[in-house]
Amino acid sequence: MSKRIETDHEANQQRRWQAHVNAAEKSGLSRAEYCRRNNLSYHAMAYWKRKLSRSNSGHQTTLVPIALPAAMMRNGGEHEQAELRILLPGRMSVSVGDNFSPATLLRLLTVLENR
């Protein structure tokens, strides 16, 4: 098989599974039930969901400024304003304030990238 045909095949597979992953999420069905109804392998769906979430994670990163809630106030009422917030797939976020540790942030992002 030529390299171009392999690339086209992979792209078609990726589009096909992305459509199924999206449809399964919107269906309200469990992943197993969605697979049964659509004659799909549950394990293949799980594999593609993981693969697609990893490949899309770089495209879904959004940075927005936020104000920390009162519970996060420090030094007797002094409020630390967050500089940025990193939103990750799966309802996770990381907020980074003025006094962050670059080494700690790097370790955290490395762990999250490898999950």
C-alpha positions as CSV (number, residue, x, y, z in Angstrom):
1,M,0.0,0.0,0.0
2,S,1.4,3.4,-0.9
3,K,2.1,6.0,1.8
4,R,-0.6,8.3,0.4
5,I,-3.2,5.5,0.5
6,E,-2.2,4.7,4.1
7,T,-2.5,8.3,5.1
8,D,-5.9,8.7,3.4
9,H,-7.1,5.5,5.1
10,E,-5.9,6.7,8.5
11,A,-7.6,10.1,8.0
12,N,-10.9,8.3,7.0
13,Q,-10.7,6.0,10.0
14,Q,-10.1,9.0,12.2
15,R,-13.0,11.0,10.8
16,R,-15.3,7.9,11.1
17,W,-14.4,7.2,14.7
18,Q,-14.5,10.9,15.6
19,A,-18.1,11.0,14.3
20,H,-19.0,7.9,16.4
21,V,-17.3,9.3,19.5
22,N,-19.2,12.6,19.1
23,A,-22.5,10.8,18.4
24,A,-22.1,8.4,21.4
25,E,-21.5,11.4,23.7
26,K,-24.6,13.2,22.4
27,S,-26.8,10.1,22.4
28,G,-27.1,9.8,26.2
29,L,-26.5,6.1,25.9
30,S,-23.7,4.2,27.7
31,R,-20.7,3.6,25.4
32,A,-21.5,-0.2,25.5
33,E,-25.1,0.4,24.5
34,Y,-24.1,2.8,21.7
35,C,-21.7,0.2,20.4
36,R,-24.3,-2.6,20.5
37,R,-26.8,-0.5,18.6
38,N,-24.3,0.5,16.0
39,N,-22.6,-2.9,15.7
40,L,-19.2,-1.5,16.8
41,S,-16.5,-3.0,19.0
42,Y,-16.6,-1.5,22.5
43,H,-12.8,-1.9,22.7
44,A,-12.2,-0.2,19.4
45,M,-14.5,2.7,20.5
46,A,-12.5,3.0,23.8
47,Y,-9.2,2.9,21.8
48,W,-10.3,5.6,19.4
49,K,-11.8,7.8,22.1
50,R,-8.4,7.8,23.9
51,K,-6.5,8.3,20.7
52,L,-8.7,11.2,19.5
53,S,-8.7,12.9,22.9
54,R,-4.9,12.8,23.0
55,S,-4.6,14.1,19.4
56,N,-7.2,16.8,20.0
57,S,-6.0,18.0,23.4
58,G,-3.5,20.5,21.9
59,H,-6.3,22.0,19.8
60,Q,-8.7,22.4,22.7
61,T,-6.5,24.4,25.0
62,T,-8.0,27.8,25.9
63,L,-6.5,30.4,28.1
64,V,-8.7,32.9,29.9
65,P,-8.1,35.4,32.8
66,I,-10.0,34.5,36.0
67,A,-10.6,36.0,39.4
68,L,-10.1,33.6,42.3
69,P,-13.0,33.0,44.6
70,A,-12.9,34.6,48.1
71,A,-11.9,31.2,49.6
72,M,-8.6,31.5,47.8
73,M,-7.8,34.9,49.4
74,R,-4.4,35.1,51.1
75,N,-2.5,37.3,53.5
76,G,-5.5,38.6,55.5
77,G,-7.7,39.7,52.6
78,E,-5.1,40.3,49.9
79,H,-6.5,38.7,46.7
80,E,-4.1,37.1,44.3
81,Q,-5.4,37.6,40.8
82,A,-4.8,34.6,38.5
83,E,-2.9,35.4,35.4
84,L,-4.3,32.5,33.3
85,R,-6.4,29.4,33.4
86,I,-5.7,26.3,31.4
87,L,-8.9,24.3,30.5
88,L,-8.3,20.7,29.9
89,P,-10.6,18.1,28.4
90,G,-12.8,16.3,30.9
91,R,-13.8,19.4,33.0
92,M,-10.3,19.9,34.5
93,S,-8.6,23.3,34.7
94,V,-5.3,24.7,36.0
95,S,-5.2,28.3,37.3
96,V,-1.8,30.0,37.5
97,G,-1.3,33.1,39.6
98,D,1.4,35.7,39.8
99,N,3.5,33.8,42.3
100,F,3.5,30.4,40.6
101,S,6.4,28.0,40.6
102,P,7.5,27.3,37.0
103,A,9.0,23.9,38.0
104,T,5.8,22.8,39.7
105,L,3.7,23.9,36.7
106,L,6.0,22.0,34.3
107,R,5.7,18.9,36.4
108,L,2.0,19.2,36.5
109,L,1.6,19.7,32.8
110,T,4.0,16.8,32.1
111,V,1.8,14.5,34.3
112,L,-1.4,15.7,32.6
113,E,0.1,15.3,29.1
114,N,1.0,11.7,29.9
115,R,-2.3,10.6,31.4
